[in-house]
Amino acid sequence: MELRRTSHAVYDTKYHLVWAPKYRKLILHGDVQERVKSIFQEIAANHEFEIDTLEVAADHVHIFLSFPPRYSISRVVGMLKSISASVIFKEHPEVKRELWGGEFWEDGYFVRTVGDKVTSEVIRKYIQYHHEEETTPTQLRLF
């Protein structure tokens, strides 16, 4: 990622975001997994987000992205979660039956900005390693 520009700002923001489906259910697989990825890409294209790395595991999502400073982190996460949930529930009614509370994503999320110790390369390697080792139940550490 490099410097990006809007009409009133020049920015270089990078965020690592992680969240999970409600009840940490293992529902992000097959067609649902692929559709969630494509929805995130569509949202990014429509709102000038740049997704560097994206991994949708069976029970959580990692996104490494940049977005214009006119958006807050909570607004970006809210857009990604709410739009994807609406589309998935509409296109995959079987998912709604499995999530009995009517919500697709957990309320919370993890966010980290890239800075001193956590570089862009560390985040990319972490996400790629996670993809290769997603069947291993151990928690990975960045430090």
C-alpha positions as CSV (number, residue, x, y, z in Angstrom):
1,M,0.0,0.0,0.0
2,E,1.2,3.5,-0.8
3,L,0.1,7.0,-0.1
4,R,-3.5,7.5,-1.2
5,R,-5.4,10.8,-1.9
6,T,-8.8,12.1,-1.6
7,S,-9.9,15.7,-2.6
8,H,-8.9,16.9,0.9
9,A,-6.5,14.4,2.3
10,V,-3.4,12.4,1.7
11,Y,-3.2,9.3,3.9
12,D,-1.4,6.0,4.6
13,T,-3.6,4.2,7.0
14,K,-3.5,0.4,7.5
15,Y,-5.7,-1.6,9.8
16,H,-5.8,-5.3,10.8
17,L,-9.4,-6.2,11.6
18,V,-10.7,-9.5,13.1
19,W,-14.2,-10.6,14.0
20,A,-16.2,-13.8,14.2
21,P,-19.7,-15.0,13.4
22,K,-22.2,-15.0,16.3
23,Y,-21.6,-17.8,18.8
24,R,-18.2,-18.4,16.9
25,K,-20.2,-20.9,14.8
26,L,-18.2,-22.7,12.0
27,I,-20.4,-21.4,9.2
28,L,-18.0,-19.6,7.0
29,H,-17.2,-22.4,4.5
30,G,-18.0,-23.3,0.9
31,D,-20.3,-20.9,-0.9
32,V,-20.9,-18.8,2.2
33,Q,-17.1,-18.3,2.6
34,E,-16.6,-17.3,-1.0
35,R,-19.7,-15.0,-1.0
36,V,-18.5,-13.2,2.2
37,K,-15.1,-12.6,0.4
38,S,-16.8,-11.2,-2.7
39,I,-19.1,-9.0,-0.6
40,F,-16.2,-7.5,1.3
41,Q,-14.4,-6.9,-2.1
42,E,-17.6,-5.2,-3.4
43,I,-17.9,-3.0,-0.3
44,A,-14.3,-2.0,-0.6
45,A,-14.6,-1.1,-4.3
46,N,-17.8,1.0,-3.6
47,H,-16.2,3.0,-0.7
48,E,-12.6,3.4,-1.8
49,F,-11.2,0.9,0.7
50,E,-8.1,-1.0,-0.3
51,I,-8.0,-4.6,0.9
52,D,-4.4,-5.8,1.1
53,T,-5.0,-9.2,2.5
54,L,-8.2,-11.1,3.3
55,E,-8.8,-14.4,4.9
56,V,-12.2,-15.9,5.8
57,A,-11.8,-18.9,8.0
58,A,-14.6,-21.1,9.1
59,D,-15.1,-19.2,12.4
60,H,-13.6,-15.8,11.9
61,V,-12.4,-13.2,9.5
62,H,-9.0,-11.3,9.1
63,I,-8.9,-8.2,6.9
64,F,-5.8,-6.0,6.4
65,L,-7.0,-2.8,4.7
66,S,-6.7,0.9,4.2
67,F,-9.5,3.3,4.0
68,P,-9.9,7.1,3.6
69,P,-9.7,9.1,6.9
70,R,-13.3,10.4,6.4
71,Y,-14.4,7.0,7.8
72,S,-14.0,5.9,11.4
73,I,-12.9,2.3,12.2
74,S,-16.2,1.5,13.8
75,R,-18.1,2.8,10.7
76,V,-15.9,0.6,8.3
77,V,-16.4,-2.5,10.5
78,G,-20.1,-1.7,10.8
79,M,-20.5,-1.4,7.0
80,L,-18.6,-4.6,6.4
81,K,-20.5,-6.6,9.0
82,S,-24.0,-5.2,8.3
83,I,-24.0,-5.4,4.6
84,S,-22.4,-8.8,4.5
85,A,-24.9,-10.1,7.1
86,S,-27.9,-8.8,5.1
87,V,-26.7,-10.4,1.9
88,I,-25.8,-13.7,3.4
89,F,-29.1,-14.1,5.3
90,K,-31.0,-13.2,2.1
91,E,-29.0,-15.5,-0.2
92,H,-28.4,-18.4,2.3
93,P,-31.5,-18.9,4.5
94,E,-29.8,-22.0,6.0
95,V,-27.4,-19.8,7.8
96,K,-30.2,-17.8,9.4
97,R,-31.6,-21.1,10.7
98,E,-28.3,-22.0,12.3
99,L,-27.9,-18.6,14.0
100,W,-31.1,-18.6,16.0
101,G,-30.7,-15.1,17.4
102,G,-31.0,-13.4,14.0
103,E,-27.5,-11.9,14.0
104,F,-24.7,-13.0,11.7
105,W,-21.6,-11.4,13.4
106,E,-20.5,-11.1,17.0
107,D,-20.9,-7.5,18.3
108,G,-17.2,-6.9,19.0
109,Y,-14.1,-6.9,16.8
110,F,-10.3,-6.6,17.1
111,V,-8.4,-3.8,15.4
112,R,-4.7,-3.0,15.2
113,T,-3.0,-0.2,13.3
114,V,0.3,-1.0,11.6
115,G,3.1,0.9,13.3
116,D,6.5,0.4,15.1
117,K,6.7,-3.3,15.9
118,V,3.8,-4.6,13.8
119,T,4.8,-3.9,10.2
120,S,2.7,-4.5,7.1
121,E,4.9,-7.6,6.4
122,V,4.3,-9.0,9.9
123,I,0.5,-8.8,9.4
124,R,0.7,-10.3,5.9
125,K,2.8,-13.2,7.2
126,Y,0.4,-13.7,10.1
127,I,-2.6,-13.9,7.9
128,Q,-0.9,-16.1,5.3
129,Y,0.4,-18.4,8.1
130,H,-3.1,-18.5,9.5
131,H,-4.5,-19.6,6.1
132,E,-2.0,-22.4,5.8
133,E,-2.4,-23.6,9.4
134,E,-6.2,-22.9,10.0
135,T,-6.8,-26.5,11.0
136,T,-4.4,-26.1,14.0
137,P,-6.3,-25.1,17.1
138,T,-3.4,-23.2,18.8
139,Q,-3.5,-19.4,19.0
140,L,-0.8,-17.5,17.1
141,R,1.1,-14.7,18.6
142,L,2.4,-11.6,16.8
143,F,5.2,-11.0,19.3
